[in-house]
Amino acid sequence: MTYSISFRERIALYALLTSLTSLSIDALLPGLRQIGEEVAVAPPLSTQHIISLFIFGMAFGEMLLGPLSDTMGRKKALMLGLGVYAVGTIIAMFAGSLEMVILGRFLQGVGVSGPKIATRAMIRDQFEGDAMARVMSFMFTLFIVVPMLAPALAQGVIALAGWRSVFGIYLVIAVLLGLWLAMRHPETLPADRRIAFRPKLLFRNGRRILSKRRVTLLIISTGIVFGAQLLYLSTAADLFFDTYGIKETFPFYFAVLATGIGLASFLNGKFVQRFGMEAMARAAFIGLASVGLQMLFASILWDGSLPLVALMMFGFWAFFAIGILFGNLNAMAMRSLGEVAGLGASLIASGSSLIATLFAIGVGSFYDGTTMILAVGFSIAGVSSLILVELALQGDASPVEAAR
């Protein structure tokens, strides 16, 4: 079968496939309280786990679907992931308890790792270095529209048809994206470059990847930055609803903060080839650390309850820094993977997702209804990740050679 897909259509498809992760998190935020009321939340589970354990499921899926994409090809692995995602969506949609909702969400997380991992590997198959960072930045610019619009649209859908209808929308989107991929996009990994799916071989290649200090430290750094974002996502609804009394207009404030990531991703795509991804990432780390520390100091002055305008200002610039980091950190880590891009993308994504989940649950457990914990999270992420990346850049940058 012959495909004639343009560069712009590829980027649009990659952005929408990748945005399924963000959509699966953000669109459900306005419905968390309704879910809790309907399915009777009981300790130790809470509606926060609907978000955090979705990411935990991603960590497991990424470990499996990355290697499978090196074995069966990117396209088949992606389609497999969409299938598992659909099963999890159906379970959550008809769930009668929080446990079943979380089981469905866990399977959604496992499945969504297919689009997340395979699209990165597809990009790595076709682009290198700063060009790869540029493509990822433009992809993130398009995909950031989702968190800007998803909560507002979902809030309207939930008001009309309840929280289960959001899962119905997830299912329709997964099916449509699967059809688009099947009909329009070619396989990017030739058969002669595929690696057999053998546990011993996976272990050897995984050890080769993780033995590179550059890759391992970048995984940890990416996870901490992602954890700071996940900390916000896990607490945003409670923070805006309880501390500021914002309910109906919550999607608007959520969208304003999301524009910080979108603007940063767009500008990064424009300037990364001029300044280089390492310089852009370094500046963003310094910015995130600075914003976090200033927000922490201001939160202390206001006894943990920042004025809303101050929260929005600090949040915007924190997410601007995170937006710069997203495309660059992934490209920096992928740069050294060579022939093991699928397994490498899997280890990067699963490792960073696991670290992000632990970070968000650990720091989030101290959440007390104020902005203090969010400021602490931003500060820790900026300072620690800057140190880790500086150490990583001193490591060997040569490509990993696959064991066969």
Backbone torsions as a table, in degrees:
resi	resn	phi	psi	omega
1	MET	NA	133.0	-178.7
2	THR	-98.0	134.1	179.4
3	TYR	-114.7	143.8	177.2
4	SER	-131.8	61.2	-177.3
5	ILE	-90.5	132.7	-177.5
6	SER	-80.1	166.1	177.7
7	PHE	-59.5	-44.1	-178.5
8	ARG	-64.5	-38.8	179.1
9	GLU	-68.0	-37.3	176.1
10	ARG	-58.9	-48.6	-178.5
11	ILE	-61.6	-41.9	179.4
12	ALA	-63.0	-42.7	179.6
13	LEU	-66.4	-43.9	178.0
14	TYR	-60.3	-42.4	-178.5
15	ALA	-63.6	-43.3	-178.6
16	LEU	-70.2	-39.2	176.6
17	LEU	-63.7	-44.1	179.2
18	THR	-66.9	-35.4	-177.1
19	SER	-70.0	-11.9	177.2
20	LEU	-60.1	-31.9	176.2
21	THR	-64.3	-51.3	-178.9
22	SER	-63.7	-42.4	179.5
23	LEU	-60.9	-39.4	-178.0
24	SER	-67.7	-21.5	176.8
25	ILE	-92.3	-55.1	-167.5
26	ASP	-71.8	-38.3	-176.8
27	ALA	-66.0	-22.0	-176.9
28	LEU	-89.3	-13.1	-176.0
29	LEU	-56.1	-46.2	-179.4
30	PRO	-65.2	-17.0	-177.1
31	GLY	-99.5	1.1	-175.5
32	LEU	-59.8	-42.3	-178.4
33	ARG	-68.8	-37.7	178.1
34	GLN	-65.2	-38.1	176.3
35	ILE	-62.3	-45.9	179.9
36	GLY	-59.5	-39.2	-179.8
37	GLU	-70.8	-34.8	-174.6
38	GLU	-82.5	-37.0	-174.3
39	VAL	-104.2	11.4	172.1
40	ALA	57.7	83.5	178.5
41	VAL	-68.2	135.5	177.3
42	ALA	-136.2	135.8	178.2
43	PRO	-55.6	148.9	7.1
44	PRO	-86.7	-0.7	179.6
45	LEU	-78.9	148.7	173.9
46	SER	-143.8	170.0	-179.2
47	THR	-66.1	-19.8	174.6
48	GLN	-60.0	-31.1	-178.7
49	HIS	-71.1	-18.0	174.8
50	ILE	-62.5	-29.6	177.4
51	ILE	-88.7	-53.2	-172.2
52	SER	-66.7	-37.1	-178.6
53	LEU	-79.3	-16.4	168.0
54	PHE	-63.9	-44.0	177.9
55	ILE	-66.8	-36.5	178.0
56	PHE	-62.1	-40.5	175.8
57	GLY	-62.2	-36.9	176.9
58	MET	-59.5	-39.3	-179.1
59	ALA	-60.1	-39.2	178.0
60	PHE	-71.0	-44.4	-179.2
61	GLY	-63.1	-37.9	-179.1
62	GLU	-65.8	-32.1	178.0
63	MET	-66.8	-31.5	-177.5
64	LEU	-90.4	-48.9	-170.6
65	LEU	-74.7	-23.9	175.4
66	GLY	-64.1	-55.2	176.4
67	PRO	-59.2	-37.5	178.7
68	LEU	-62.9	-33.2	178.9
69	SER	-68.8	-26.1	174.9
70	ASP	-76.8	-22.1	-175.7
71	THR	-95.3	-51.6	-174.9
72	MET	-98.2	-8.0	-175.9
73	GLY	104.9	154.3	-176.2
74	ARG	-64.2	-41.7	-172.2
75	LYS	-66.1	-46.8	-179.9
76	LYS	-65.0	-38.8	178.8
77	ALA	-64.6	-38.2	179.2
78	LEU	-66.0	-43.3	179.6
79	MET	-64.7	-37.9	176.3
80	LEU	-61.1	-43.8	178.6
81	GLY	-60.9	-42.8	178.6
82	LEU	-62.5	-34.6	177.6
83	GLY	-65.2	-45.7	177.9
84	VAL	-63.9	-40.2	177.7
85	TYR	-58.2	-43.1	-179.2
86	ALA	-63.3	-40.8	178.5
87	VAL	-62.0	-47.2	178.4
88	GLY	-61.4	-37.9	179.5
89	THR	-62.6	-43.9	-179.6
90	ILE	-64.4	-41.9	178.8
91	ILE	-60.5	-47.0	-178.9
92	ALA	-66.8	-35.9	-176.8
93	MET	-64.4	-34.2	-178.0
94	PHE	-105.8	13.8	-176.9
95	ALA	-65.6	143.5	176.9
96	GLY	-109.3	-0.3	-179.9
97	SER	-145.3	162.9	178.6
98	LEU	-64.2	-35.5	178.7
99	GLU	-58.6	-42.1	-179.8
100	MET	-72.8	-35.0	174.2
101	VAL	-59.8	-46.0	-178.4
102	ILE	-67.5	-36.2	175.4
103	LEU	-61.2	-46.3	177.3
104	GLY	-61.1	-40.3	179.1
105	ARG	-66.6	-38.9	177.5
106	PHE	-60.4	-45.7	178.8
107	LEU	-67.0	-35.5	173.0
108	GLN	-58.5	-43.7	179.7
109	GLY	-63.1	-42.4	176.8
110	VAL	-59.6	-46.7	-176.4
111	GLY	-70.1	-39.1	-176.2
112	VAL	-67.8	-15.8	176.9
113	SER	-66.8	-22.2	176.0
114	GLY	-60.8	-58.6	175.0
115	PRO	-58.3	-39.0	-177.1
116	LYS	-64.8	-47.7	-176.7
117	ILE	-75.8	-47.5	-174.1
118	ALA	-64.7	-35.8	178.8
119	THR	-66.7	-38.8	177.7
120	ARG	-63.8	-42.5	179.6
121	ALA	-66.5	-36.8	176.0
122	MET	-60.4	-43.5	179.1
123	ILE	-64.9	-42.4	179.2
124	ARG	-64.1	-31.6	177.5
125	ASP	-65.0	-27.8	-170.2
126	GLN	-109.9	-20.7	-174.8
127	PHE	-135.8	160.4	179.7
128	GLU	-137.5	157.1	169.9
129	GLY	55.4	-136.1	-177.2
130	ASP	-64.4	-29.8	175.8
131	ALA	-62.9	-38.0	176.9
132	MET	-66.5	-41.4	177.4
133	ALA	-62.8	-36.8	178.9
134	ARG	-64.9	-45.9	179.1
135	VAL	-61.5	-44.4	-179.7
136	MET	-63.7	-37.0	179.9
137	SER	-67.0	-43.8	177.3
138	PHE	-64.4	-36.7	177.4
139	MET	-63.1	-44.7	178.6
140	PHE	-66.1	-31.9	178.0
141	THR	-62.6	-42.7	178.6
142	LEU	-70.8	-42.1	-174.0
143	PHE	-73.7	-17.1	-179.3
144	ILE	-72.3	-15.7	175.3
145	VAL	-60.1	-30.6	-177.6
146	VAL	-61.3	-55.4	179.1
147	PRO	-66.2	-20.1	176.7
148	MET	-72.0	-38.4	-173.7
149	LEU	-102.8	-27.7	-171.4
150	ALA	-56.5	-49.7	-178.2
151	PRO	-61.4	-38.4	-179.6
152	ALA	-66.4	-46.3	179.2
153	LEU	-65.4	-42.2	-179.1
154	ALA	-65.9	-35.7	179.6
155	GLN	-62.6	-39.2	177.0
156	GLY	-66.6	-42.0	178.9
157	VAL	-64.2	-43.5	-179.5
158	ILE	-63.7	-39.4	179.1
159	ALA	-63.8	-33.2	-178.3
160	LEU	-85.3	-40.7	-169.8
161	ALA	-131.4	5.2	178.0
162	GLY	85.9	169.5	-173.3
163	TRP	-68.7	-24.7	-179.4
164	ARG	-65.7	-26.4	-179.5
165	SER	-65.0	-27.1	177.7
166	VAL	-62.7	-38.9	178.5
167	PHE	-68.7	-31.4	174.2
168	GLY	-62.5	-39.5	177.8
169	ILE	-67.2	-40.9	176.4
170	TYR	-55.4	-43.9	-177.1
171	LEU	-64.9	-43.9	179.4
172	VAL	-62.6	-43.5	-179.2
173	ILE	-63.4	-43.0	179.7
174	ALA	-60.8	-42.1	179.5
175	VAL	-65.2	-44.7	-178.8
176	LEU	-64.5	-41.9	178.5
177	LEU	-65.7	-37.7	177.2
178	GLY	-62.3	-42.6	178.1
179	LEU	-65.3	-41.6	178.9
180	TRP	-60.9	-47.9	-179.8
181	LEU	-61.1	-47.4	-176.5
182	ALA	-62.3	-37.0	-173.2
183	MET	-89.1	-23.1	-168.9
184	ARG	-119.7	-25.2	-170.7
185	HIS	-107.3	133.1	177.7
186	PRO	-81.3	165.4	171.7
187	GLU	-73.0	136.6	-177.6
188	THR	-102.1	-7.0	-179.7
189	LEU	-111.5	105.2	-179.7
190	PRO	-60.4	153.7	-177.3
191	ALA	-59.7	-33.7	-177.1
192	ASP	-75.9	-6.7	177.9
193	ARG	-106.1	3.9	-178.0
194	ARG	-82.0	154.0	-175.2
195	ILE	-115.9	131.9	-178.0
196	ALA	-59.2	142.5	-179.7
197	PHE	-87.0	83.9	178.7
198	ARG	-124.2	126.1	-176.7
199	PRO	-51.0	-42.6	-179.1
200	LYS	-63.7	-40.7	179.6
201	LEU	-68.4	-40.3	177.8
202	LEU	-61.4	-41.6	179.8
203	PHE	-62.9	-43.5	-179.3
204	ARG	-64.4	-45.5	179.7
205	ASN	-69.0	-37.6	177.3
206	GLY	-62.8	-39.7	178.3
207	ARG	-65.3	-38.3	177.6
208	ARG	-62.8	-40.7	-179.5
209	ILE	-66.8	-50.4	-174.3
210	LEU	-75.0	-15.8	176.3
211	SER	-74.6	-14.0	176.2
212	LYS	-81.5	113.9	-177.8
213	ARG	-56.1	-37.1	-178.4
214	ARG	-58.3	-48.5	-176.6
215	VAL	-67.8	-46.8	-176.5
216	THR	-61.5	-45.6	-179.6
217	LEU	-68.3	-33.1	176.6
218	LEU	-69.5	-33.2	174.7
219	ILE	-62.3	-46.6	-179.7
220	ILE	-63.2	-44.1	-179.8
221	SER	-62.3	-45.3	179.0
222	THR	-61.0	-41.1	179.8
223	GLY	-62.9	-40.5	-179.8
224	ILE	-66.9	-42.0	177.9
225	VAL	-64.0	-45.1	177.1
226	PHE	-62.4	-35.8	178.6
227	GLY	-63.2	-37.1	177.5
228	ALA	-64.0	-39.8	176.6
229	GLN	-67.6	-42.4	179.6
230	LEU	-65.0	-34.1	175.7
231	LEU	-59.5	-44.3	177.4
232	TYR	-63.6	-47.1	-177.6
233	LEU	-61.7	-36.1	-178.1
234	SER	-72.5	-26.2	-174.8
235	THR	-112.7	-7.0	-172.3
236	ALA	-58.6	-47.9	-177.4
237	ALA	-60.7	-46.4	179.1
238	ASP	-63.8	-41.8	-178.1
239	LEU	-62.3	-50.0	-178.1
240	PHE	-71.2	-38.8	-177.5
241	PHE	-70.1	-48.7	-172.1
242	ASP	-85.5	-47.0	-174.4
243	THR	-77.0	-38.8	-174.7
244	TYR	-112.1	-2.0	178.0
245	GLY	65.4	26.2	-178.2
246	ILE	-98.4	119.2	-179.9
247	LYS	-125.0	-68.7	-176.9
248	GLU	-62.8	-33.3	-177.2
249	THR	-96.2	8.6	179.2
250	PHE	-53.2	-44.5	-179.9
251	PRO	-59.1	-31.4	179.2
252	PHE	-65.1	-48.4	-179.5
253	TYR	-65.3	-37.8	177.3
254	PHE	-61.2	-41.9	-179.1
255	ALA	-66.9	-38.5	179.5
256	VAL	-60.4	-45.3	179.1
257	LEU	-66.3	-35.7	179.5
258	ALA	-65.7	-26.1	178.5
259	THR	-63.7	-24.7	177.1
260	GLY	-61.6	-43.8	178.1
261	ILE	-67.2	-42.8	-179.2
262	GLY	-63.0	-45.9	179.1
263	LEU	-62.6	-42.7	-179.6
264	ALA	-63.9	-42.8	-179.9
265	SER	-63.4	-40.3	178.9
266	PHE	-64.2	-47.6	-179.6
267	LEU	-65.7	-36.6	178.1
268	ASN	-62.8	-40.6	177.2
269	GLY	-61.4	-31.6	180.0
270	LYS	-76.9	-37.4	-168.4
271	PHE	-109.7	-9.8	-173.3
272	VAL	-64.1	-34.1	179.9
273	GLN	-75.2	-16.9	177.4
274	ARG	-84.3	-44.3	-175.3
275	PHE	-102.4	-19.9	-178.2
276	GLY	92.3	145.4	-174.9
277	MET	-69.3	-28.2	-179.3
278	GLU	-68.6	-43.1	179.0
279	ALA	-66.2	-40.3	179.5
280	MET	-64.5	-42.2	-180.0
281	ALA	-65.7	-41.6	-179.3
282	ARG	-60.6	-44.7	179.2
283	ALA	-63.4	-39.0	-179.6
284	ALA	-67.6	-38.5	176.7
285	PHE	-61.5	-45.5	178.8
286	ILE	-61.0	-40.9	178.6
287	GLY	-64.4	-43.4	-179.6
288	LEU	-64.3	-43.1	179.0
289	ALA	-63.3	-43.0	-179.5
290	SER	-63.2	-46.4	179.7
291	VAL	-63.4	-43.9	-179.3
292	GLY	-61.2	-43.7	-179.3
293	LEU	-68.3	-39.8	176.8
294	GLN	-64.7	-40.7	178.8
295	MET	-65.2	-37.3	178.5
296	LEU	-65.5	-45.4	179.1
297	PHE	-61.6	-43.6	-179.9
298	ALA	-66.7	-37.2	178.7
299	SER	-63.9	-37.6	176.9
300	ILE	-63.9	-42.7	-179.9
301	LEU	-62.4	-35.4	-178.3
302	TRP	-99.7	23.4	178.0
303	ASP	53.7	38.6	174.4
304	GLY	85.4	-4.5	-178.8
305	SER	-119.8	84.6	178.8
306	LEU	-61.5	146.3	168.4
307	PRO	-57.1	147.5	-175.8
308	LEU	-56.9	-40.0	-179.0
309	VAL	-63.7	-36.2	178.2
310	ALA	-69.0	-41.8	177.0
311	LEU	-58.7	-44.5	-178.8
312	MET	-65.9	-38.6	-179.8
313	MET	-66.4	-50.8	179.6
314	PHE	-63.6	-42.2	-179.5
315	GLY	-62.4	-41.8	-179.8
316	PHE	-59.8	-48.4	-176.7
317	TRP	-72.6	-29.6	174.8
318	ALA	-65.4	-44.0	179.9
319	PHE	-73.7	-26.0	172.5
320	PHE	-61.7	-46.4	178.5
321	ALA	-63.0	-42.6	178.7
322	ILE	-62.8	-37.4	177.9
323	GLY	-62.3	-37.4	175.9
324	ILE	-65.5	-38.0	-174.0
325	LEU	-74.2	-33.9	-173.9
326	PHE	-52.7	-59.8	-177.8
327	GLY	-65.9	-38.7	-174.5
328	ASN	-73.5	-44.0	-178.9
329	LEU	-63.3	-42.2	178.5
330	ASN	-64.3	-42.5	-180.0
331	ALA	-67.1	-38.4	179.1
332	MET	-63.7	-41.4	-179.8
333	ALA	-71.7	-39.1	-178.6
334	MET	-71.4	-21.9	-173.4
335	ARG	-57.5	-33.1	-174.6
336	SER	-95.3	10.0	-170.7
337	LEU	-88.2	-28.3	176.4
338	GLY	55.8	-122.9	-173.1
339	GLU	-73.9	-13.1	-177.7
340	VAL	-107.2	40.7	-176.4
341	ALA	-62.2	-38.1	-179.4
342	GLY	-66.2	-52.1	177.6
343	LEU	-63.6	-40.2	179.3
344	GLY	-63.2	-44.8	177.0
345	ALA	-61.3	-36.0	178.1
346	SER	-63.8	-47.9	-179.6
347	LEU	-65.7	-39.9	178.8
348	ILE	-63.6	-49.0	-176.4
349	ALA	-69.7	-46.0	-178.1
350	SER	-67.8	-41.6	178.0
351	GLY	-62.7	-45.9	-179.1
352	SER	-68.8	-35.4	177.9
353	SER	-65.6	-42.0	179.3
354	LEU	-64.8	-44.5	178.4
355	ILE	-63.6	-41.4	179.5
356	ALA	-62.1	-42.6	179.8
357	THR	-63.0	-46.2	179.3
358	LEU	-63.0	-41.1	179.2
359	PHE	-62.1	-49.8	-176.2
360	ALA	-66.2	-42.7	179.6
361	ILE	-68.5	-42.2	-179.3
362	GLY	-64.4	-53.3	180.0
363	VAL	-70.5	-38.7	-178.7
364	GLY	-65.5	-22.3	178.9
365	SER	-64.7	-17.8	177.8
366	PHE	-93.6	3.5	-178.3
367	TYR	-60.0	129.5	-175.0
368	ASP	-125.8	20.1	179.1
369	GLY	86.8	4.8	179.7
370	THR	-116.0	177.8	179.2
371	THR	-86.1	-1.0	-173.5
372	MET	-61.1	-48.1	-175.2
373	ILE	-66.4	-37.7	177.9
374	LEU	-63.0	-41.3	177.4
375	ALA	-64.4	-40.0	176.9
376	VAL	-62.2	-43.2	179.9
377	GLY	-60.9	-45.4	178.0
378	PHE	-62.6	-42.1	-178.6
379	SER	-63.4	-48.8	179.9
380	ILE	-60.4	-44.0	-177.5
381	ALA	-62.1	-45.2	-178.0
382	GLY	-66.0	-48.9	-174.9
383	VAL	-70.2	-50.8	-175.2
384	SER	-67.2	-40.0	-178.4
385	SER	-69.8	-33.5	175.9
386	LEU	-61.5	-45.5	179.1
387	ILE	-62.3	-44.1	-178.3
388	LEU	-63.9	-41.1	-179.0
389	VAL	-69.7	-38.0	177.6
390	GLU	-61.5	-40.0	176.0
391	LEU	-67.7	-38.4	-179.3
392	ALA	-63.4	-40.0	-176.5
393	LEU	-68.4	-13.0	175.6
394	GLN	-84.9	-6.9	-178.0
395	GLY	-85.6	173.2	-178.9
396	ASP	-65.0	128.6	-177.8
397	ALA	-102.8	3.8	-178.2
398	SER	-69.4	148.6	-178.0
399	PRO	-63.3	146.9	175.9
400	VAL	-74.6	131.6	175.8
401	GLU	-92.7	128.3	-177.0
402	ALA	-73.5	138.2	169.8
403	ALA	-83.0	138.8	-175.8
404	ARG	-126.5	NA	NA
